[in-house]
């Protein structure tokens, strides 16, 4: 479990690259084929992108010394947020979704880089908020989808 800023950001990048590689080379029909419960790879990416957007704003607030979550926002119903994020991109072409994700991810990383070093790490044996956010929306989240995508590709002969 990374604690300092440099190792945390490296893990975010490593796991992101693994997920991107799992998706690379797929064509539109494959990206839009529903196979993961009710989702396609496009929808998986859309929900990841949604969390990255939300957490980009949270990281920006942390960097300014504010609370990560705005007043009145509740992320406890992750399934509802996931569905909202995936649904929002349903009418959009898969390649457009992938391109938007690349831009969103770059902003997410930039926001994480802007958080001061002392906001990373552990306190009282627990990860600090920044590390928990990056784990939930990044380095811990990407592998949840990388493995199933790789398995699906194997089953499909892709």
N, C-alpha and C positions, 0 to 999 in steps of 0.2 A: 504494500500500500504506500504510494508516494506521499510525502508530506511537504517537502519544500517546493517552491515555485517551479524551478527548472525541471525537476523530475516529474512533477505533475503535468506540466505542459508537454513534455516529451511523451508521456504515456497517452495523453489526449491525441497527439499527432500520430503516434504508432498505431493506436487502435482505429483511428479514422482512416488511415492509409490501408489497413487490412480490410475494412469495410468497403472502401472505394474499389480496391482490387477485386473483391468478391463480386462487385457489380459490373466492373469494367468489361466491355466487349459484348454486353447484352444489347439486343435490338429492341425496338419499341414493343413488338408483340410479347417478348419475354418479360420486359419491364412492367407490362400492363396485365399480365396473366395473373389472375387471382389464384393463390395456392396456400397462402399463410393465413389460415382461418378465413377471414373475409377480405384479406388484403393482398395486394400485389407488391412488388418491389417498389414501384412508384409511390404507393401509399405508405410503405414502411419509411421510405426516404422523407416523405412529406411530414410524417409524424416526428421523425428525428429532427427535421428542420424546424418544426414548430417549437420543440423544446429548446433547440439552440437559440431561436429568436427570443423566446421568453427569458432564457438564462443570460443572453447577451445583455438585456436590459437590467437584469438582476446584478450581473457583474459590474456594469457601469454604475449602478447605484452604490454597490459596495465600495468601488474605487473612490466615490465621492464622500464616503463615510456615512451613507444612508442605509436603512434597512433594505434587504434584497427584494422583498416582496412589497408591492404597493398596498396601501390601505384598501381593504375590501376584496383583495384577490385571494383565492383559496385554491391551491393546487392539489388538495387531498384526493380529489376524484380523478386520478390519472387516466382512467379509462375514458371518461367524458372528454378530457383534454385531448387524448390520443385520437379519438373519433373526430373531434372538431378539426384538428390539424390535418388528418388524412382526408377528410371530406372537402376541405377548402381547396385542395389541389386536384380533385377528381376530374374536372373538365380540362385541365392543363396537360399539354403533351409531355410525355415522360422526359424527353431530352431537355425541355425547358425546366422541369422540376429539378433535374440533376444539376443544371447550370445555376439555378437559383440556390440550390443547396451549397454549391461551392462558394458562392458569394456570402451566404449566410454563415457558413462555417468560418470563413476568413474574418468576418466581423466578430464572431464568437471568440475566436482565438485572440484577436486584437483586444477585445474587452478583458479577457482573462490576463493578458500581458500587462494591461494598464493597472491591474490591482496591485497594490504595494506588496512587497515580499513578506512583510510581517503579518499579512492577512492569510497567508498559507501556513499549513502545518497542522500541529495538534495543540490542544490545550486540555489539560486535565485528562489525558488519555483518549481524547476524542478528536476526530478530524474537525478542523475549523470549517466554517460555513462555505468558503470558497471551494475547498477540497470536496466537500459533500455535494455541492452543486455540480462541479465538474465530473464527479463520479456518476451521479445520477443521470446527467444529460450528455455525458461524453464518454470517457474511458471505460466506464462500467456499462453504459448503455449500448455502445456500438457492438461489443461482442455478443450481446443478446440476439442480435440480428445477423451478424456475420456467419456464425455457425449454421443456422437454418438455411441461409442463402447458399452457402457452399454445399450443404447436403442436398438441397433442391437441385442445384446445378448438376451435381453428380448423378442424381436420379434421372435428370432430363438429358444426360449426356452432353452437357454444356461445359 
